[in-house]
């Protein structure tokens, strides 16, 4: 099967990376035709037709750092770095959930790119190597420490994307799902964890499942990825087989983890997160459509 | 097919992540039995039998920051953060090439984890958010900005792993390979590029191939991953099909890119990088066995 269309993928932006390193081309784009993404801090602005709000570069503060997102219909699209970056996850923010429901897939993806980039800039104004100030460069796809004659160390820093594995674990037709302490009541989803230095995707999947649920897995398969801009993860969806079904749950990571039958998963997915919470006969509340875990569960129900 | 065993994967370390957050358990491990990886800067030390060199914690400088790599045979394994991190790629370093040839796969993987981590610490002594000093925490799997009462902002920072796509592109039975300016003479390998914020793996593959070679691709498939500790990449190996074979090469990225037949790839792989350079009848010099591109080419020759 082709990878599913996941939320935050499918931006219509032409990233036009040759422009980033070409100061003349970049400044040539920064005229009255250029579009500036309207952000309230890191939150999107949504128009009456459910579209992402854009203004002009005149809307930016005079000293704002501007990130070149790319081109849409040949026009330069920019976003301004806010004073503050995010300090926590965006899960609980109503404006984010509204955006996920109202925006078209392309608009949501454009917002995701912009959010990940300006948040990174806002949280990386200083050089991790020498502690000095840094400046936005390459249209916002880089930050540079100051030149040595100005007291800097000239290190270059790049926007960060953290690979995370998220996995369906099957044993004898049943699926292992867990719930993190921050989840709403009844919600269960796929286990997940960051890929660490020195691991393949397959090794990271096996380590995470063993750490969180005490089960050894084999036959790890890649299914799909999703960019997730809170703050900037690459969610790598996988499927694997457990050696047995005896769970040892790491209670510092998970409230609970359980095996669910195909029928239980099907019923929960049909009910959806809200329906499942209102009906006590539904065995659990599944992940919302914006999450890659939702697509992995759909993939699992459709396979065979 | 199962993913191939790639260099820098398959460490025998038990990462024992529950110990990282448990100061008492961690200090309990830091006794005379603990092992300290012998590093000369970031370079490994290799014993007479081709094994990775280890000492004891007494070998570390009194003020050295120590990273807990994990457990081998129940013993705590540590590495000390050097004064300087890497400032450039390690490709040209003879000690690295020697290590890749002499060390067992497990030892090479352990060195890779240690190198990626201590290099990250050496280049991240300051807080990117406020510019203040940071301290190693969680056994070296985190750095913390100072408490507010000591003038810090309390931000937490985590070791970084950058996802990179590396892809075989096929058209009518021929394979697209390119050469970067830094490659040795005659060397060609798979195209590659960083996954950017807001992209799936499949989108990143398509963008990179179009940027570097001007060709549209479809049917992107995941094949295998490799951790690559220079400085800390997750190499994500893919395979895809080109819509046509008309190349427009980005000369700022690539010296050259060409289509090679199955026979040309087979002959080059049989000759190996050194053999290919010495024999003018061999069409190109393939990537060395330590590179995931080598495994992708082997996979391609074996498939069908």
HADDOCK unambig.tbl for C-alpha pairs under 7 A between the chains (distance, minus, plus):
assign (segid A and resid 8 and name CA) (segid B and resid 198 and name CA) 6.54 0.50 0.50
assign (segid A and resid 9 and name CA) (segid B and resid 198 and name CA) 6.52 0.50 0.50
assign (segid A and resid 9 and name CA) (segid B and resid 199 and name CA) 6.05 0.50 0.50
assign (segid A and resid 9 and name CA) (segid B and resid 200 and name CA) 6.39 0.50 0.50
assign (segid A and resid 109 and name CA) (segid B and resid 198 and name CA) 6.57 0.50 0.50
assign (segid A and resid 112 and name CA) (segid B and resid 198 and name CA) 5.97 0.50 0.50
assign (segid A and resid 113 and name CA) (segid B and resid 197 and name CA) 5.68 0.50 0.50
assign (segid A and resid 113 and name CA) (segid B and resid 198 and name CA) 4.56 0.50 0.50
assign (segid A and resid 116 and name CA) (segid B and resid 197 and name CA) 6.39 0.50 0.50
assign (segid A and resid 123 and name CA) (segid B and resid 128 and name CA) 6.56 0.50 0.50
assign (segid A and resid 123 and name CA) (segid B and resid 129 and name CA) 4.73 0.50 0.50
assign (segid A and resid 124 and name CA) (segid B and resid 128 and name CA) 4.58 0.50 0.50
assign (segid A and resid 124 and name CA) (segid B and resid 129 and name CA) 5.09 0.50 0.50
assign (segid A and resid 125 and name CA) (segid B and resid 128 and name CA) 6.13 0.50 0.50
assign (segid A and resid 125 and name CA) (segid B and resid 129 and name CA) 6.00 0.50 0.50
assign (segid A and resid 126 and name CA) (segid B and resid 128 and name CA) 4.51 0.50 0.50
assign (segid A and resid 126 and name CA) (segid B and resid 129 and name CA) 6.05 0.50 0.50
assign (segid A and resid 126 and name CA) (segid B and resid 130 and name CA) 6.39 0.50 0.50
assign (segid A and resid 126 and name CA) (segid B and resid 131 and name CA) 5.11 0.50 0.50
assign (segid A and resid 127 and name CA) (segid B and resid 128 and name CA) 5.51 0.50 0.50
assign (segid A and resid 127 and name CA) (segid B and resid 131 and name CA) 6.77 0.50 0.50
assign (segid A and resid 128 and name CA) (segid B and resid 123 and name CA) 6.55 0.50 0.50
assign (segid A and resid 128 and name CA) (segid B and resid 124 and name CA) 4.56 0.50 0.50
assign (segid A and resid 128 and name CA) (segid B and resid 125 and name CA) 6.10 0.50 0.50
assign (segid A and resid 128 and name CA) (segid B and resid 126 and name CA) 4.50 0.50 0.50
assign (segid A and resid 128 and name CA) (segid B and resid 127 and name CA) 5.50 0.50 0.50
assign (segid A and resid 128 and name CA) (segid B and resid 128 and name CA) 4.89 0.50 0.50
assign (segid A and resid 129 and name CA) (segid B and resid 123 and name CA) 4.73 0.50 0.50
assign (segid A and resid 129 and name CA) (segid B and resid 124 and name CA) 5.09 0.50 0.50
assign (segid A and resid 129 and name CA) (segid B and resid 125 and name CA) 5.98 0.50 0.50
assign (segid A and resid 129 and name CA) (segid B and resid 126 and name CA) 6.05 0.50 0.50
assign (segid A and resid 130 and name CA) (segid B and resid 126 and name CA) 6.39 0.50 0.50
assign (segid A and resid 131 and name CA) (segid B and resid 126 and name CA) 5.11 0.50 0.50
assign (segid A and resid 131 and name CA) (segid B and resid 127 and name CA) 6.75 0.50 0.50
assign (segid A and resid 131 and name CA) (segid B and resid 131 and name CA) 4.41 0.50 0.50
assign (segid A and resid 131 and name CA) (segid B and resid 132 and name CA) 6.29 0.50 0.50
assign (segid A and resid 132 and name CA) (segid B and resid 131 and name CA) 6.29 0.50 0.50
assign (segid A and resid 161 and name CA) (segid B and resid 162 and name CA) 6.28 0.50 0.50
assign (segid A and resid 161 and name CA) (segid B and resid 196 and name CA) 6.89 0.50 0.50
assign (segid A and resid 161 and name CA) (segid B and resid 197 and name CA) 5.97 0.50 0.50
assign (segid A and resid 162 and name CA) (segid B and resid 161 and name CA) 6.29 0.50 0.50
assign (segid A and resid 162 and name CA) (segid B and resid 162 and name CA) 6.56 0.50 0.50
assign (segid A and resid 163 and name CA) (segid B and resid 163 and name CA) 6.40 0.50 0.50
assign (segid A and resid 196 and name CA) (segid B and resid 161 and name CA) 6.89 0.50 0.50
assign (segid A and resid 197 and name CA) (segid B and resid 113 and name CA) 5.68 0.50 0.50
assign (segid A and resid 197 and name CA) (segid B and resid 116 and name CA) 6.39 0.50 0.50
assign (segid A and resid 197 and name CA) (segid B and resid 161 and name CA) 5.97 0.50 0.50
assign (segid A and resid 197 and name CA) (segid B and resid 227 and name CA) 6.83 0.50 0.50
assign (segid A and resid 197 and name CA) (segid B and resid 232 and name CA) 6.32 0.50 0.50
assign (segid A and resid 198 and name CA) (segid B and resid 8 and name CA) 6.57 0.50 0.50
assign (segid A and resid 198 and name CA) (segid B and resid 9 and name CA) 6.52 0.50 0.50
assign (segid A and resid 198 and name CA) (segid B and resid 109 and name CA) 6.59 0.50 0.50
assign (segid A and resid 198 and name CA) (segid B and resid 112 and name CA) 5.97 0.50 0.50
assign (segid A and resid 198 and name CA) (segid B and resid 113 and name CA) 4.56 0.50 0.50
assign (segid A and resid 198 and name CA) (segid B and resid 227 and name CA) 5.04 0.50 0.50
assign (segid A and resid 199 and name CA) (segid B and resid 9 and name CA) 6.04 0.50 0.50
assign (segid A and resid 199 and name CA) (segid B and resid 227 and name CA) 5.51 0.50 0.50
assign (segid A and resid 200 and name CA) (segid B and resid 9 and name CA) 6.38 0.50 0.50
assign (segid A and resid 200 and name CA) (segid B and resid 225 and name CA) 5.34 0.50 0.50
assign (segid A and resid 200 and name CA) (segid B and resid 226 and name CA) 5.30 0.50 0.50
assign (segid A and resid 200 and name CA) (segid B and resid 227 and name CA) 5.75 0.50 0.50
assign (segid A and resid 201 and name CA) (segid B and resid 225 and name CA) 6.25 0.50 0.50
assign (segid A and resid 222 and name CA) (segid B and resid 222 and name CA) 6.77 0.50 0.50
assign (segid A and resid 225 and name CA) (segid B and resid 200 and name CA) 5.34 0.50 0.50
assign (segid A and resid 225 and name CA) (segid B and resid 201 and name CA) 6.25 0.50 0.50
assign (segid A and resid 226 and name CA) (segid B and resid 200 and name CA) 5.30 0.50 0.50
assign (segid A and resid 227 and name CA) (segid B and resid 197 and name CA) 6.83 0.50 0.50
assign (segid A and resid 227 and name CA) (segid B and resid 198 and name CA) 5.06 0.50 0.50
assign (segid A and resid 227 and name CA) (segid B and resid 199 and name CA) 5.51 0.50 0.50
assign (segid A and resid 227 and name CA) (segid B and resid 200 and name CA) 5.76 0.50 0.50
assign (segid A and resid 232 and name CA) (segid B and resid 197 and name CA) 6.33 0.50 0.50
